[in-house]
Amino acid sequence: MGIHVSDAPHRAPRPIAVWILGTLSAVHAAGALVFVAGGRTPANELEGFVMGTTAAVLLVGAVLSYGLVRLRAELRATTPPR
């Protein structure tokens, strides 16, 4: 019913992992585009495919990370204090 000294201040969680994973995904996607568009050998095209797949996985990780941060914030907001 009041403010207790032991209560930690609540601030909105920041999805830092989203920015990191999103940036890595963009870098991998750009690299994949360079390798696939300029691939003169099958090895270059395969490397572009692998980097494109990695970019997709990183992007999915960023979306899931953002969703989990938002879910945690919503659960924390709706949970009554003990």
FENRA-V68304 format. One record per run of one state. SS is the DSSP state (2 for helix, 1 for strand, 0 for the rest). FROM is the first residue (numbers start at 1). TO is the last residue. If there is no record, write none. Layout:
ss=SS from=FROM to=TO
ss=SS from=FROM to=TO
This chain:
ss=0 from=1 to=15
ss=2 from=16 to=37
ss=0 from=38 to=41
ss=2 from=42 to=78
ss=0 from=79 to=82
